Amino acid sequence: MSDKLATILQAARDHAEQVILPNVDAWNAAKKWPRDASDKAGAAGLTGLYAPEEFGGQGLPLAEGIQVYEQLGLGDGAYAFALSMHNICTFAGCGYGTDAFKEKWARDLTSGRKLANFALTEPQSGSDATNMYSRAQINDDGTWTISGAKAWVSLAGEADVYFTVVKTSDAPGHKDMAMIAIPADAPGLSFGPLYDTPSYSFLPLAEMYMDKVVVSEDNIILPIGQGLQGSLMAIDIARVSIASGCCGLMQAALDTALSYSKNRKMFGGKNLDLDGIQWMLGEVATDLEASKLLYRKAAESLGTPEGPLMAAHAKRFVPDAAVKVANTCTQVLGGMGLLQPYGLDRLSRLAQMLRIVDGTTEISRVVIGRALQKRAATLPDLPVPKGFGETG
């Protein structure tokens, strides 16, 4: 591990321990994004992880920067998720945006002074990204007029710019799709009521409405024809980032169970001395170690032909493991695990949320299944017994 990465990971861990954990319950009670906390994350170098140093970023490769969310996940998985999406947008803006966009936005994004988020999903189409109704009309002066709606937009009403995927014609398919950055103060941009999310209510999630929003061509991030491909790459990065955050969540749940069971007296000894408790937590520990290895391998594969499949493996296995781990650790505490001060109820709900966002685990199974079909086609046939009367 490089000294730079070690420094960033320690900064993320300090942020989790000193900023997130002491305050997350108060954030949820207030139902408001903690902008002072994300400002501190920016000051710690956590909001420009993959962006070039020339724009104030850390210049980390994806495989290294994604490990930050494991540390942030020790504090809260929803907070880690929000910063991961900001970092993906910042990466896209600094890497693919126009010179004019970089001049105006790059340093504000890498520093965390301004926040960005990604808008792809629409109310009537979740995982079917090509079934998109948002439209951009290209005007004679080069500006784009955009109308439509997006759903499950995180940092809704809080981010300063939204990296939005749109179609530019009514033709079916994805060849006309593009990504454009819409500033939060653009006339015609508005948000619906915040979704009711009890265990991560500090993270604003809502629908986003675009009513003839006019955006400069300077804000084009991915031109026509590259919108879907770029979005899928962003989603792959997000899926691995979620797996990373889940590992932090699992570590937090395991540490809670260990801290409790080492002192809980039962049957003449301590809970942690019981074989049954050791076996339960031993399985948790194995799932955690396997999850770390898998997400880090997937992070190394991003940008290669194996990247989408490895991201699917990570998104399929790790959040499922996190749900199991949170539930097991709750069980170890018994009735006390249901009480808010121990935090396991929050972790259980967060694990379930992370199974769903940026592609459900079932969608990952579809990606894996298609890869298996392709592999099967390359293998020699084995004889299959015929049924009674079957000749073909």
HELIX and SHEET records of a PDB file:
HELIX    1   1 ASP A    3  HIS A   15  1                                  13    
HELIX    2   2 ALA A   16  ILE A   20  3                                   5    
HELIX    3   3 VAL A   24  ALA A   30  1                                   7    
HELIX    4   4 ARG A   35  ALA A   43  1                                   9    
HELIX    5   5 GLU A   53  PHE A   55  5                                   3    
HELIX    6   6 LEU A   62  GLY A   65  1                                   4    
HELIX    7   7 VAL A   68  GLY A   73  1                                   6    
HELIX    8   8 GLY A   77  TYR A   96  1                                  20    
HELIX    9   9 ASP A   99  THR A  110  1                                  12    
HELIX   10  10 PRO A  198  TYR A  200  5                                   3    
HELIX   11  11 GLU A  217  ASN A  219  5                                   3    
HELIX   12  12 GLY A  227  SER A  261  1                                  35    
HELIX   13  13 ASN A  271  ASP A  273  5                                   3    
HELIX   14  14 ASP A  275  SER A  301  1                                  27    
HELIX   15  15 GLY A  307  LEU A  333  1                                  27    
HELIX   16  16 GLY A  334  LEU A  338  5                                   5    
HELIX   17  17 GLN A  340  TYR A  342  5                                   3    
HELIX   18  18 LEU A  344  ILE A  356  1                                  13    
HELIX   19  19 THR A  361  ALA A  377  1                                  17    
SHEET    1   A 4 ALA A 116  ALA A 119  0                                        
SHEET    2   A 4 VAL A 161  LYS A 167  1                                        
SHEET    3   A 4 MET A 177  PRO A 183 -1                                        
SHEET    4   A 4 ILE A 220  LEU A 222 -1                                        
SHEET    1   B 4 ARG A 135  ILE A 138  0                                        
SHEET    2   B 4 TRP A 144  SER A 154 -1                                        
SHEET    3   B 4 LEU A 205  VAL A 215 -1                                        
SHEET    4   B 4 LEU A 189  PHE A 191 -1                                        
SHEET    1   C 2 LYS A 265  MET A 266  0                                        
SHEET    2   C 2 GLY A 269  LYS A 270 -1                                        
END                                                                             
